[in-house]
Amino acid sequence: MRIRYSIAALLAISSLNAQEVSLDAISVTATKISTSTKEVSQSIAVVDEKTIEDKNILNIQEAIENIPGVNAESSTNSPSPRLIIRGAGLKARYGVREVMVMKDGVPLTDPDSFTRFDFIDMQDVSSLEVQKGPGSINAVNAVGGVIQLITKSVFHDDKNRFKIGIGDDGQKNLNLKVRDALGENDFVSATLSTRKIDNNWRDNNEFDATQFSLKYGHIFEDESTIETEFSYTESNMQIPASMTDAEFEIFKDTGEQHDTSSPWQHSSRDSKIFAINAKYEKEVGDITYKPRFYFNTWEHFHPVTAMINDSDENTVFGMDLEANYFHKVFGNDATLVFGVTAKTDITKDSKKYTYADFTDEAGPSTAISTTLSNNRGDLANIEDSTSTLYGIYAQETFSPIEKLSIDLSLRIDNIKFDVDGNEILQYNWSGFSGPSTYYAGDGLYSLSESYDLTSPKIGFTYAISDSINIYMSIAQANQAPTGSEIKANIIENKATLDKTTSTNYEVGVKTRAENISYDIAIYQNDVTDEITAVKQGWITFYENAGKTRKRGLEINGVYKINNEVSLGGSYAYSNFEFVNFMEEGTDDRAGNKLPYIPENQYSLFATLNLVNGFKARLTTKTWGSYFMDNANTEKYEGYDFVTDLMIGYEHKEHSLQLNIKNITDEYYAMQVDKDIDGDKTYKAAAPRSFMLTYSYKF
């Protein structure tokens, strides 16, 4: 009966979250079993369904950007943000690294820690969790933490919905969700979403996506359940060029970005992704078995700096065989979660091409001045790669005395990279042994690296009262370098990379009272051999910093004035510095701050929900200043009070709302970098935009 009760409990929790009756929230990430966030011995944040709906969240950045300790900004104004949690992920040139992303317990992150957010349809997400720092039994090769997406279950008896939105800059959004019971024990649901935006305020920044998902669920006679999902995504995203100092000044004056001097004017990523997963749950005595199996195949056309990537034979498949054992320890209820996992990512005949169409200054032997299209030229590189991961994990949660709960967990993984390729042509960057153009490559190459990763944790939670818990935890995890980082260092003749070791010490307090909810966390994260990106012009290579230390304070709270009005906010203080780091072997960066991470970051919000159906939400965020480079030569001032507004009205099955982002139309940079030669690049954040959305439930 536990399975049926757990399904009913989850549905009740979803209903409570949707109505905002309770200020407490439920986590299914930290322990793999539904647990109140107050009882989790680590910092964790939950974004509920009402917040997702009220903010009209269409990409993951908008869902998590106001969580303290999380830095999420998009340079493309699309579902592809730069994501950093407590400094982890800072090294990534593109995409997301060092953070585990999961959907309904199924990992979306590849074995080498790379995540493609093209997978995610936020309009099918009912809640989202962020667990910060190392030590989660879910986190595989991810020292930054875990993001768990909880989608609308096929077992949830929810109303069907049609949703349409239009806005400026060619914004269009359409979403349809239908669900039906085929019988007493069989259920099916389908979701279709299409989105489009032109971003006419700058060049080469159109985006469109179409996503379809079909879910089927069955309850067997023995009350075991199976749920499967088939999904397809087609995403086309143009990636705008960065700006120089002078070009950024023009953007600040006009809010427009056109005719930049970057040679790479036609970067993009066009993807197609097909995915299948199946989850089974069966109770046998005191043990509940939860095996999961998943498979996806994807392809992309990805013009970037100097080369056009074209890869259409990529497969990822894996399994997670989990079990939950409910028992007694010291006469009190205890839970043991344990399992094994395996995953492999296989790429065949991944190709790189030169740009076919470009202008230069004085003929074919000089630097490319600007690309004219993203048409493929000559074959430059062909590569096969395989990343394989195997792991085991276990976590025991027990209470030796009343009010005290202890978590003991351990995860052990092995990850192996095998890469074989042929570099036929390479691009010679300006200033390196001749003019910048395409030259003969270095020919055949091969690499094979293997890393053992361990992640232990001990955590304590003590209930001071019915509404206040205190906790502390010590957790550790390893981070392996990615295959692309290893290869980049081989190409640039740099030193080999060691795995990172991240050790986190954390104490905090969590309060869940009738009208107030808040979390306070203080942590110190010591990282040895942290993999740090070193930028020189258009080239990025990697070095192991000897040691970095990250100290922080995070505060997050909500105060419910009455049933209509709530106020809330968050604050993060981040003091991240190099303890021991010789950049390029000669420049001592000890004592310097890590770049990009603001020392102070905060957000505020107010919500209004009247009984007559009128609702409103005001949210504002501020980033303090941060250093642009490892040398700490210059700071970017950040931005103040970038504000979003929602006003809406609900009547029976109808809902109409207007969302305005960046309502004061601030022109600022979402990212500023300075390379070791002193050259700066700016990536603009989006100016003001609006979308009017109508939805109907039936």
N, C-alpha and C positions, 0 to 999 in steps of 0.2 A: 504493500500500500504506500510505501514511502515515495515512490516515483509519482503516483497520482497526486499525493499531497504536495509534493514539491512543485508540480506543474500548477496546481491551484494556488499555492503560495506566491509563485512568480507572477501569476495573473493578478492577484490581489495587490502585490507590490506595485506592479505597473499602473494599476488603477489609482493607487494612492499618490504615486509620483505625478500622474497626469492631473490630479485635482489639487496638488500641492497641500494636502492635508497634514503631512508630516515633514518635519525638517530633517529627519534622519534619512539615510540612503543605504541601499544594499549593494555590496560588492560581490561579484562572482569571479574576480580575477585573483585576488591575493591568496586565497586558499583553495581555489577551484570548487568551493562549496559556498552557497549563498550565506553571506555574513554581513552583519551591520558594520558599516565603515568605522564606527566607534570602537569596535572590537578588533580591528586590524592593527598589528604592531608595526605599522609603517605608514608613511604619508601617502594618502590616496584621495583622489577627487572624483566625483561623479557628476556628470552633466545629464540632467533628466530630460524626458520627452517634451515637457512643456517649454523648457528653455530652447530646445532644438526647434520647436515649432515657432515660438515667439520671435526668435532671431532669424527665422527663415534660413537656417543653416544649410548650405548646399555643398560645403567642403569642410574637411576636418580642421583646417586652420581656424575657422570661425567658431568652432566648438570648443577649442582648447586654449585660445590665445590669451584668455584672462585668468588662467590657472597659475598661481604663483610657482615659480621655478621652471615654467615652461616658456620657451621662446619660439613662437610660431609666426612666421611672416612669409608671404608669397610674393616672389618677384615677377610672376606671370599673371597674377589676379585670376588664378584657376585652382583646381584641386591638387596642386603640387607644391606645398609649402616647404620652406626650410624649417626643420623641426629639431629643437635642442631641449633636452631635459637635464637640468642641473649641469650644464656644460657638455654632456654627452651628445654626440652628433655634430659637434662643431667642426670636425675635420672634413665633413662630406663636401665634395665638389658639387654634387647634384644628388637629388633624391634624399632619402633618410637612412642614416646609419646609426648603429649602437642602441636602437630602440626597437623593441619587439611589438609588432602590431598584430592583433588577432581579431577574428570575427566569429562570435559564438563558439569560442574555444578552438577554432581552426586558425593556424598561423598564416598570415599573409606575407610575412617576412621570409626572405630567402635564407639559406644556411649561412651566407656570408654577411648577413645583417642588413641587406638592401631591401627596401620596401617601395613598391609602386602603389601610389594612392589612386591610380586609375581604377583599381578594383572596386573602390568604395562608393556606394550610392547612399549618401547621408539621408535621403528621403525614405529609406527603409530601416533606418537606425532609430531605436526607441530610447536608448541610453548609451552613455560612453563613460569609461573609467580610465583614469590615468594613475598608475602606480609608479612612484618616483624612486629611482635609485636601484642599486643591485640587490640580488638576493631572492627574487621571485622564482618559484619553481616553474613558472611559465616562460621565463626569460632565457632564451637560448642565444648565446653569443651576443648579449645585449646588456651592457652595464648601465644604460640610462634608465631602464624601466620598461613598463609594459603599458600599451594602450589596448584596451579591450572594447570592441564594438558589439553591442547587444542589439540584434535586429528583431523585427516583429515576428514572433513565433507563429508558425502555422497552426499551433494548438490554441492560440489566443483568439477568442471569439470577438474580434474587433469588427467595426463597420468598414465597408468599402469606402474608398475615397477617390475623388477626382480633384486635381489641383492644377491651376494654370497661373503663370506669372509673366508680366511684361515690365520692362524698364528701359532706362536710357542705355546708350552705347550698344544698342541692338540686343539687349538681354531678353531672353525667352526661356521659360521653364514650363515643362509639362510633366505631370506625374499621375499615374493611375495605379491604384492598388485594389485588388479584389481577392476575396477569400470565401471559401465555401466548404461545407461538410459534405463529403461524398456519401457518408454513411455514419453509423454510430462511432466507428473507430478509424475512419479515413478522412483526412483533411488536405486541402490543397489551397495554395495562394500564389498569386502572380503580381509582380511589380514591374512597371515600365516607366522609365524616366528619360527625358531628353532635355538638354540644356545647351544654351548658346550665348556667347557674348562677343562683341566685336572689338571692344577696347579702342575706339577710334582716337583716343587722346595720344596714342603712340603707335609707332610702326610695328608691323609683324607681331601682333598679339591677339589674333583671333583664337577662339576656343569653342569647340562643340563636342558633345558626348551623347551617346545613346546607350542605355543600360537596360537589360532585361533579366529578371530573376523568376524562377519557378521553384516552389517548395512543395514537398509532399511529406505528410506525416501519418504514421499508423501506430495505433495502440493495440498490442497483441492481447490474447486472452489471459496471459499470465501477467499483464499490466506492464510488460516491457514496452519500450517505444523505439521507433526509428524515425529519423527526420533527415531528408535529403534536400539538397539544393543544387540546381543547375543555373548558372549565370553566364551572361555574355556582355562584354563591354567593348564599344568602339569609341575611341577617344582621339581627337585631333587637336593638338595644342601647339601654337606657335610660341617661340621663346624670344622675347625682345632682347635687344642688345643693351649692354651697360653703358654708362655715360662717363665722360671725363669731368674734371672740375668745371670747365667753362660751360659744358652742356648741362650740367646739373644746375648751374645758376640760371640758365634759360628756363629749365623746367620749373624752378622755384618762382620765376616771374610770370610764367604763362600757364603752367599746368599741362603743357604739351611736351612730347618727346618725339622729335622727328629729325631725320637726316643726321644721325649720330655718326661719329668717325670710326666706329668699330668696323673692321673688315668683314665680320661674320654677321650679316644682316638677315640670314635665312635659316636660323636655328629653329628646330621644332622637334616634337615627338608625337608621332601618330602610332597608336597602339590598338591591337585587337587581342582580347583576352577571353578565353573560355575556361570555366572552372566548374568542378563537381566536388561535392563533399557529402559524406554520410556520417551520421552520429547515431549510435545505438546505446540504449540504457536499459539495464536489467538488474533487478535485485535478487540476490540469492543469500538468504539468511541475513547476516550482518554486513555483507559485502555488496556494494553496487558497482557493476562493471560499466565503463563508459568508453568503449573503443571509438575512435574517429579515423576516418580515411579520407584523403583528399588528393585531388589531381587538378592541375591547370596547364594549359598550353598558351603561349603568347607569342606575339610578333610585334616588332616595332621598326619604324623608319625614323631615324634620329640624327639629323644633321646637327653637328656641334662645331666647335672651333677646329678648323683645318680639315676635318674628316666627316664623311657622311656614313653613319652606322646603319646597316641594313641587316636585320636578324629575324628570321621567320621559322626557325626550328628550335624552339625552346620548350622544355617540359619540366614541370616540377611535380613530384608526387611524394607522399609521405603518409605516416600513420602515427597515432598517439594512443597507446593502450593504457588507459587510466582505470584505477579502481579505488573506491572509497570504503574503508573498513571502520564501522562504528562499533566502539567497544567502551570499556571502563578502565580508568586509571585512577588510583587512589579513591575508588568508589564514585568518581564523577565521570560524566560523559566525556569521551575523547574521540578524536577522528584521526585516522591515518590515511593520507592520500599518497598513492604511489603509482608508478608507471614506467613505461619505456617508450621512447620515441625514435623515429628514423625518418630522414628526409633527404632527398637528392634533387639537385638542379642540374639539368643537362642541356648544354647548348651545342648545336652542331652547325658548322659552316657559317658562323657569324662573320659578316664581311664589312670591310671599310672601303670607301671609295673616295677619290679626290673630288673636289668641286669642279664641274665641267665648265661653268659659266662665271667668269669673274673679270674684273679689270685690274690692270697693274700700271705702274708708273712708266716703265720704259721697255716693255717686252717680257718674254717668258722667263727671264732669269732674275727678275726682281720680285719684290714682295707683292703679295695680293693686296690690292687697294680696297676692293670691296667685292663681295659675291653679288651676282646678278640673279641667281636662282638657286634652288637646291637640287638641280638635276645632277645625277651621278656622272662622274667622269671615269677615270681608270681605276681598276681594282688595286687597292693599296695594301690590304691585309685580309687574311682569312684565318679563322681560329675555331678550335673546339675546346670546350671546357666542361668540367664536372666538379660540382661541390657536393660533398656528402657529409651528413651529420648523423651521429648515433648518440643517444643519451638515455640515462636513467635518472629518476628523481623520487624523492620521498619527503613528506612533511607530516610530522606528528603535532597535533594540537591538543593540549590537555590542561587540566586545572588541579594542581596539587592541593590547593586550599581554596576556600570560597573567595570569590572576587578576583583571583589571580589566574590569568591564562598564559600559557607558555607555548610558543611556536619553535619547533626545531626542524630545520629543513636542510636538504643537501641535494644538489644536482651535479651530475658529472657527464660531460659530453666530449666527443672527439669530432673535430671537423677537418676535412682534407680537401685541398684544392689541387686539381690536375688541369694544366693548361698546355695546349700544343698549338702553335701557329706559325705563320709565314708572313713576315713583314716584307712586302714587295716594294712599297714606296713609303717614304716618311716625309714629314714637313719639317723643314729647317727654319727655326724661329730666328727672327732678326737679332743680329749681334752674336750668333753662334756659328763660327766658321763658315761664313759665306752669306749670300743673300737668302731671303726667306722665300722659298718655293719648294716644289716637290722634288726629292732626290731618291736615289736608289735606297731601299731599306736594308736592314741588317740580316734579312733572310730568316731561316728557321730558328725558332726558339721553343723552349719547353721549360715548365716549372712544375714542381710537385712539393707541396708543403702540407704538414699536418700539425695540428695543435690540440693539446689536451686542455679542457676548460673545466674548472670546478667552481661551484657557487654554494657555499654554506651560509646559513643564517640562524641566529638565535634572537627571539623577540619575546618581550614581556608586556602584558597589558594588565593594569590593575584598576578596578572600579572604585574610585573614591566615593561615589554616590551613584544613584540610579541614572544620573544625567552626565556625570563627568568621569572620564577615563584618562589615565596617564599611561604612557608607553615608552619603551626604549628598545632599540634593536642594534645589533652588530651584524653586518652582512658583507659578503665579498663575492666578486665575480671576475672572470677573465673576459677579455675582448680580443679576438684574433684579428690581424689585419685582413683586409679583403683581397681577393684575387687581383682586382684592378690596382690596388695600392702596391702589392708586391710587384706586379708587372711594370707599373710606372717607375718604380725605383730601379728595376733591372734596365729599362730603356734609358734612364738618365744616369746609369752607372753609380747609383747611390747604395748606401749600406742596406743590408737585409733588415727586416723588421721583426721585433719580438712581440709577443702578445702582451696586452695591457692587464694589470691587476688593479682592481678598484675595490677599496675597503671603505665602508660607510658606517659611521657612528651617528646615531640619531636618538633624540628624546623629544617627546611632545605631549600635548594635552588635547583632548577632544571632548567637546560639550555638545549634547543633543537635548536641549530643553524644549518646553512647549513653544516658545516664541523666539528662541535664539539657538543658533548652531554656529560653532566656530572650531577651527583647527589651528594649532600653533606647533610648528616643528623647528627644531634647531639641529643642524647636522654638520659634520665634518667628513669630507670625502677625500681620502688620500689615494692618489693614483700614481703607480710606478710604471715607467715605460709607456706613458701616454703617447699615442700616435698623433702627431701634430702635422698639419699641412703647412708646407713652405711654398710660397708663391713667388715666382719670378717671371714677370711678364705674363704670357699666356700659359706658361708651364707650371704645373703643380707636382711636387714630389713630397715625400713623407719622411719624418724622423721620429725616433723615440725620444721624447723628453725624459730626462732622468726621473723627475718627480714633479707632480703638481698637487696643490692642496686647494680644496674647494670648501669654503665655509659659508653657511647660509642660514638665514632666518626666513621662514615663510608663515604668513598669516592669511587665513581665509575665513570669512564669516558672513552670516545672513541674520538679519533681525526682522522679525515679522511684527510690524506695528499693530496690525489687525488683520482681518480676513481679506482686506482689499489692498493693503500697501505693505511692501517689503523693501528693505534697504540692505545692501551688501557691498562687499569689497574684498580686495586681496592685496597683499604687499609681499614683495620678495627682496631681501637684501642678499647680494651675491658677492662674496669676496674670493675670487678665484685667481690664484697666482702660481707662477712657475717657481718651484723650490730649487730645481736643478735642471737646467736646459742650456746646452751649447748649440745654438742655431748655426747650421752650416759648419759646425766644428770649431768656429772661431769667435762667435758673438755670444757672450754670456747673458742669458735672459733671466737669471735667477732674481727673484723678487718682483719681476714684471707681472702685470695682470694679463690674463688671457684676453684675446681680442673679442670684440662683438658683444660680449655679455655685459649688459648695464649693471652697475652696482645697485641701483634702485629701480624698481619696476612695480607699478601698482595699477589697479583698476577699481572703478566704483560703478554701482548700478542701482537703479530704483525700478520697481515694478508696480503696476496698478491693475487690479482686476475687479471691476464693479459687477454687482449682481445683474445689472441691466445688459451685460454683455460687452461693454466697452473695456478695452484693455490698452496698456501702454508699457513700454520698457525703454529706459535710457541707460546706455552703457558708455563709459569712457575709459581710455587706457593711456598710460604714460610710460615711456621708456626714458630712463636717464642716459647720460653720456656714456660712451664706451670707447676703448682704444681701437684703432683701425688695424694694428699690426702687432706682432709678437714683440717688436722693439719698443712699443709704447711711445712712438715719436709724435703721435697726434691723436686727438679725440674727435669723434663726431658727437654733436650736442644732443642727439636723440630727438624726441618729440613730446609734446605736452597735450593732454586732453583731446585726443582724437576720439570723436564721439559718434555713436550710432543711435538712431531713434526708431522705435516701432510704435505705431498707433494702429489699433484694429478694433473690429466689432464682430461679435459672434451672436448669432440668433438661430436657435435650434440646430439644424444641420448645415447652416451656412456660416462662412467665415470670410471676412475681407480685411486685409491688413496692408499697410504701407511701411516698408522698411527703407530707411535712408542711412547709408554708410558714410562715415566721414562728413557729417552734416555741416561742419564749418569749412569744408573744402581746403584742408591743410595740404600743402605740397611738401613732402618730406621723403627721405630715403629709407627704405626698409632694410638696406644693407650697404655698408661702405667698407671697402677693403683697401689696404695699402701694401704693395709688394715690397720685397727686399731691395728693389731699385728705387723706391720712393714714389712709384706711380700709383695713383688712386683710381678706383672705379666705384661708381654709384649705381644702385638699382632702385628705381623709383617705386614707392607705394602708390596705390590707386587713389586718385582724387575722389570727390563726392560722386555717389551713384545712388539710384533708387530703384525699387521694384515694387509694383502693386500686385498682390496675390489674392486670388479667390479660390476657395476650396469648398467642396460639397461632399458630405458623407451620406451614404445611402446603403 
